[in-house]
Amino acid sequence: MEDKRLSGKQQRALDALLDGANVQTAATLAGINRKTLARWLAHDVTFWNAYQLNSRASLQLAARRLTNRLDSAVDLLGDVMLDEEAPAGVRLRAAQLTLDGALRLLETADIVERLDKLEARLEHG
């Protein structure tokens, strides 16, 4: 994802970081010193904002892909949990994962609901 406000070296460094490179490798790929890239990350607001925006977009894409697999994962856990031929430890682990996932989902939904209410109160005085 290209950001026109970045120099060529900054864009190459950003692309390398987004591809999973560490700071040293990203700096080398961009043709700059590691300290320069560290400075951009710490003090260059434009570079930092581009990094954050692109990182967030990558996370959102991954989240959408995972969401598309949720039904299959839940079905698999249910199948394993109910499979009488599976070892008891495997069935127990499937049950634990199912319960843990359900509890986390409920907790997250509760937090989001409470946050929405707080934001509504702040907006309306």
C-alpha positions as CSV (number, residue, x, y, z in Angstrom):
1,M,0.0,0.0,0.0
2,E,1.7,3.1,-1.2
3,D,1.5,6.5,0.7
4,K,2.5,9.4,-1.6
5,R,3.8,11.5,1.3
6,L,6.6,9.1,2.0
7,S,10.0,9.1,0.2
8,G,11.0,6.1,-1.8
9,K,13.3,4.8,1.0
10,Q,10.5,5.3,3.5
11,Q,8.1,3.4,1.4
12,R,10.5,0.5,0.9
13,A,11.1,0.4,4.7
14,L,7.4,0.5,5.3
15,D,6.7,-2.3,2.9
16,A,9.5,-4.4,4.5
17,L,8.1,-3.8,8.0
18,L,4.6,-4.7,6.8
19,D,5.9,-7.9,5.2
20,G,7.2,-8.9,8.7
21,A,10.9,-7.8,8.5
22,N,12.5,-6.6,11.7
23,V,13.9,-3.0,11.9
24,Q,17.4,-4.0,10.9
25,T,16.3,-6.1,7.8
26,A,13.8,-3.4,6.8
27,A,16.5,-0.7,7.0
28,T,18.9,-2.8,4.9
29,L,16.2,-3.5,2.3
30,A,15.4,0.2,2.1
31,G,19.1,1.1,1.8
32,I,19.2,3.1,5.1
33,N,20.8,2.8,8.5
34,R,18.9,1.0,11.2
35,K,19.0,4.2,13.3
36,T,17.4,6.2,10.6
37,L,14.4,3.7,10.5
38,A,14.2,3.7,14.3
39,R,14.1,7.6,14.2
40,W,11.3,7.5,11.6
41,L,9.4,5.1,13.8
42,A,9.9,7.2,16.9
43,H,9.7,10.8,15.5
44,D,8.3,11.0,12.0
45,V,4.6,11.4,12.4
46,T,3.9,10.8,8.7
47,F,5.9,7.6,8.6
48,W,4.4,6.4,11.9
49,N,0.8,7.1,10.8
50,A,1.4,5.3,7.5
51,Y,2.8,2.3,9.4
52,Q,-0.2,2.3,11.8
53,L,-2.8,2.7,9.1
54,N,-1.3,-0.1,6.9
55,S,-0.8,-2.4,10.0
56,R,-4.4,-1.8,11.0
57,A,-5.6,-2.6,7.4
58,S,-3.6,-5.9,7.5
59,L,-5.1,-6.9,10.8
60,Q,-8.6,-6.1,9.6
61,L,-8.1,-8.3,6.5
62,A,-6.8,-11.1,8.7
63,A,-9.7,-10.7,11.1
64,R,-12.2,-11.0,8.2
65,R,-10.4,-14.1,6.9
66,L,-10.6,-15.7,10.4
67,T,-14.2,-14.7,10.8
68,N,-15.0,-16.6,7.6
69,R,-13.5,-19.7,9.2
70,L,-15.4,-19.5,12.5
71,D,-18.3,-21.8,11.6
72,S,-16.0,-24.5,10.5
73,A,-13.9,-24.2,13.6
74,V,-16.9,-24.4,15.9
75,D,-18.3,-27.4,13.9
76,L,-14.9,-29.2,14.3
77,L,-14.7,-28.5,18.0
78,G,-18.3,-29.8,18.4
79,D,-17.5,-32.9,16.3
80,V,-14.4,-33.7,18.3
81,M,-16.1,-33.0,21.6
82,L,-18.9,-35.4,20.8
83,D,-16.8,-38.1,19.1
84,E,-17.0,-41.1,21.5
85,E,-14.1,-42.8,19.7
86,A,-11.7,-39.8,20.4
87,P,-9.5,-40.0,23.5
88,A,-11.0,-38.5,26.6
89,G,-8.2,-35.9,26.8
90,V,-8.9,-34.7,23.2
91,R,-12.6,-34.5,23.9
92,L,-11.9,-32.6,27.1
93,R,-9.6,-30.1,25.3
94,A,-12.2,-29.5,22.6
95,A,-14.8,-28.8,25.4
96,Q,-12.3,-26.4,27.1
97,L,-11.7,-24.5,23.9
98,T,-15.4,-24.3,23.3
99,L,-16.1,-23.0,26.7
100,D,-13.2,-20.6,26.8
101,G,-14.1,-19.2,23.3
102,A,-17.7,-18.7,24.3
103,L,-16.8,-16.9,27.6
104,R,-14.3,-14.6,25.8
105,L,-17.0,-13.8,23.2
106,L,-19.5,-13.0,25.9
107,E,-17.0,-10.9,27.8
108,T,-16.0,-9.0,24.7
109,A,-19.6,-8.4,23.7
110,D,-20.3,-7.1,27.2
111,I,-17.3,-4.7,27.0
112,V,-18.3,-3.4,23.6
113,E,-21.9,-2.8,24.8
114,R,-20.7,-1.0,27.9
115,L,-18.2,1.1,25.8
116,D,-21.0,2.0,23.4
117,K,-23.1,3.2,26.3
118,L,-20.3,5.3,27.7
119,E,-19.5,6.9,24.4
120,A,-23.2,7.7,23.9
121,R,-23.3,9.4,27.3
122,L,-20.2,11.4,26.4
123,E,-21.6,12.5,23.1
124,H,-24.9,13.6,24.7
125,G,-23.4,15.4,27.7
